[in-house]
Each structure stands twice: as C-alpha cells, then as structure tokens.
C-alpha cells in the first residue's frame, strides 16, 4: 500500500492502535491476576473496562472517517506484552512483582499516550474533528491511567518492594535511590506531562 497522504497515514496508524488495544484486552486480565496488591489489581481491572470502551471508541473513529475498523498487527504492543509476560514469569516477592507489573503497565501507557497524541494531532490537521475529539478522550484516559499507576507505585508498591514487603525500607536504600534519581525522595513511577 502506498501512503500518499497524512490521512492515509492516520488510517494506517489507527489500524495499529486498534490491534494494540485488542492485545491489551488479553494481557490486562493476566496482569491483574498476577498482581497481589489489591489497589493494583483494582487499577488493572478498571483499566480493562476502560480499554473495552476505548476499542468501541476506536470503532467510532473509523466510522467517522468512513472506513471499516481493521487491525494491523501492532508489533510494538506485542513486544511490550512479551516483556510483561517475562516479568510475570519471574520468581519474585509479591511487592517486587507488583512493582515490575506497574513498570510494564506504564511502558504500555506511555506507548499509547504517544500513539494517541500523534493520531489526534493528525486528525485535527486533516479536518477530522469528530475523530480528533474521540481520540482526545482516549488520550486523557491513558494519561489518567499512567498517573494512577505512578501514585500507586510511589505511595504503596515501591516502598513495600524496597523494604522486602514490610513498608519500612532501610535508610541506606532510600538514600541511594535518592542519589540515583538526582536527589528526589520519590521511589518510583513515572510522570507523564499533559
């Protein structure tokens, strides 16, 4: 296929994102099942429901463009899901496993934020305003999910992982992680900027 316009590129990228979301529908239940933190389990299960709505919204985007909803295998999401699977197959303490699952989930969120931000911008440029609005809704949800994972990592999971699960990390490990992160006292998660 020849990609001869920004609109064609938009349509092709939407097929990739559609595949990514469908892959996530299969991966999120596995991640939620493996998670031990009730808060993390809840966040992943909630995001599964959000992802189902995002798939439907993408179908609306295709319809608004006058195109059938088709998926084109998203190799990036395949790789991210494979990494998450590798983490979940490790022999790790519960809190450490949860920290690994959050890291894997945030890699997914950041990929989706980049993807949705791009297609939203392209939709605006080609005058597909309805599609752009729908894509913005999903972009906002992905940013919210990333922020929730960051808060969960910083307030619950990473401190438990750092302390061997008892929530009382040693002073030495906190100081060394603060030095590594340029003096920040935060213990993990990643911040996304809107």
matplotlib code that plots the C-alpha trace (Angstrom):
import matplotlib.pyplot as plt

x = [0.0, 1.2, 0.9, 0.4, -1.2, -1.4, -5.0, -3.8, -1.0, -3.6, -5.8, -2.8, -1.8, -5.3, -5.2, -2.0, -3.6, -6.7, -4.5, -2.7, -5.9, -7.2, -3.9, -4.3, -7.7, -6.0, -3.0, -4.7, -6.6, -3.3, -1.6, -4.4, -4.4, -0.7, -0.8, -1.0, -1.7, -5.5, -5.0, -3.0, -5.5, -8.3, -6.5, -5.7, -9.3, -10.7, -8.4, -9.6, -13.1, -11.8, -9.9, -13.1, -14.7, -11.6, -11.9, -15.5, -14.4, -11.8, -14.5, -16.4, -13.3, -13.0, -16.8, -16.3, -13.6, -15.8, -13.5, -14.1, -12.5, -9.5, -6.5, -2.9, -0.7, 1.0, 4.5, 5.4, 2.5, 3.5, 6.9, 5.5, 3.2, 6.0, 8.1, 5.2, 4.9, 8.6, 8.3, 5.3, 7.1, 9.9, 10.2, 9.8, 8.5, 4.9, 5.6, 8.6, 6.4, 3.8, 6.5, 7.5, 3.9, 3.5, 6.6, 5.3, 1.9, 3.4, 5.5, 2.2, 0.6, 3.5, 3.3, -0.4, 0.0, 2.5, 0.3, -3.0, -1.3, 0.0, -3.2, -5.2, -2.9, -3.1, -6.9, -7.0, -4.7, -6.8, -10.0, -11.4, -12.7, -15.0, -12.2, -9.9, -12.4, -12.8, -9.0, -8.6, -11.0, -8.9, -5.6, -7.0, -7.9, -4.4, -2.8, -5.1, -4.2, -0.5, -0.9, -2.8, -0.1, 2.5, 0.7, 0.2, 3.9, 5.1, 2.6, 2.2, 4.0, 7.6, 8.0, 6.9, 9.1, 12.1, 11.5, 11.0, 7.3, 7.0, 6.8, 9.8, 12.6, 16.1, 17.6, 20.5, 18.4, 16.3, 19.4, 21.0, 17.8, 17.6, 21.1, 20.5, 17.4, 19.1, 18.1, 14.4, 12.9, 10.3, 10.7, 9.3, 6.6, 6.9, 5.2, 3.5, 3.2, 0.0]
y = [0.0, 3.5, 6.0, 9.1, 11.5, 12.3, 11.0, 7.6, 7.6, 8.4, 5.5, 3.1, 4.2, 3.7, 0.1, -0.3, 1.2, -0.9, -4.0, -2.7, -2.2, -5.7, -7.2, -5.3, -6.8, -10.2, -9.0, -6.9, -9.8, -11.8, -8.8, -8.3, -12.0, -11.9, -8.7, -9.1, -5.6, -5.1, -1.5, -2.6, -5.5, -2.9, -0.4, -3.1, -4.4, -0.9, -0.2, -3.4, -1.9, 1.4, -0.4, -2.1, 1.3, 2.6, -0.3, 0.8, 4.4, 3.5, 1.8, 5.1, 6.9, 4.5, 5.1, 8.9, 8.6, 6.4, 3.4, -0.1, -0.9, -3.1, -4.1, -4.3, -6.2, -3.8, -5.2, -2.6, -3.8, -7.4, -6.6, -4.8, -7.6, -10.1, -8.1, -8.0, -11.8, -12.3, -10.2, -12.2, -15.5, -14.4, -15.8, -12.6, -11.4, -10.2, -6.4, -6.7, -8.5, -5.7, -3.1, -5.0, -5.2, -1.4, -0.8, -3.0, -1.3, 2.2, 1.2, 0.3, 3.6, 5.7, 3.9, 4.6, 8.2, 8.8, 6.9, 8.6, 12.1, 11.6, 10.4, 13.1, 15.7, 14.2, 14.0, 17.7, 18.6, 16.7, 18.2, 15.0, 16.9, 14.2, 11.7, 14.1, 14.6, 10.9, 10.3, 13.1, 11.4, 8.2, 10.2, 11.8, 8.3, 6.9, 9.9, 9.4, 5.7, 6.5, 9.0, 6.5, 3.9, 6.4, 7.3, 3.6, 2.9, 5.9, 5.5, 1.8, -0.7, 0.6, 1.3, -2.2, -3.7, -1.6, -2.9, -6.6, -6.2, -4.7, -1.0, 0.0, 0.5, 0.9, 4.4, 3.3, 2.1, 5.3, 7.5, 5.6, 5.7, 9.5, 10.0, 7.9, 10.0, 13.3, 13.9, 13.2, 11.3, 9.7, 5.9, 5.3, 5.5, 7.8, 11.2, 12.0, 15.6, 16.7]
z = [0.0, -0.9, 1.9, -0.2, 2.4, 6.0, 6.1, 4.7, 7.4, 10.0, 8.9, 8.9, 12.4, 13.7, 12.5, 14.5, 17.6, 17.2, 17.2, 20.3, 22.2, 21.3, 22.5, 25.8, 26.3, 26.5, 28.6, 31.3, 32.9, 33.2, 34.8, 37.2, 38.1, 38.9, 40.9, 44.7, 45.8, 46.0, 44.7, 41.7, 40.9, 41.1, 38.9, 36.2, 36.3, 36.0, 33.1, 31.4, 31.4, 30.1, 27.4, 26.2, 25.8, 24.0, 21.5, 20.9, 20.6, 18.0, 16.0, 16.2, 14.9, 11.9, 11.2, 11.4, 8.8, 6.6, 7.0, 8.4, 11.7, 10.8, 12.9, 11.5, 13.9, 16.4, 16.8, 19.5, 21.7, 21.0, 22.4, 25.4, 26.2, 25.8, 28.3, 30.8, 30.4, 31.1, 34.3, 35.4, 34.9, 37.3, 40.8, 42.8, 46.2, 45.9, 46.2, 43.9, 41.3, 41.7, 41.0, 37.9, 36.7, 37.2, 35.2, 32.4, 32.5, 32.4, 29.4, 27.7, 28.8, 27.5, 24.2, 24.0, 25.1, 22.3, 19.7, 20.6, 20.8, 17.3, 15.7, 17.5, 16.0, 12.6, 12.8, 13.6, 10.7, 8.1, 9.4, 11.0, 14.0, 15.3, 15.2, 16.9, 19.8, 20.3, 20.2, 22.8, 25.1, 25.0, 25.3, 28.5, 29.9, 29.1, 30.9, 33.9, 34.0, 33.9, 36.7, 38.8, 38.3, 39.3, 42.5, 43.3, 42.7, 44.8, 47.7, 48.1, 45.9, 45.6, 49.3, 50.0, 47.4, 48.7, 52.3, 51.5, 51.8, 55.3, 54.3, 56.3, 53.8, 55.1, 55.3, 53.2, 50.3, 50.3, 50.3, 47.5, 45.4, 46.0, 44.8, 41.7, 40.8, 41.2, 44.8, 44.5, 47.5, 45.3, 45.0, 41.5, 39.0, 36.0, 35.4, 32.2, 31.2, 29.5]

ax = plt.figure().add_subplot(projection="3d")
ax.plot(x, y, z, "-o")
ax.set_aspect("equal")
plt.show()
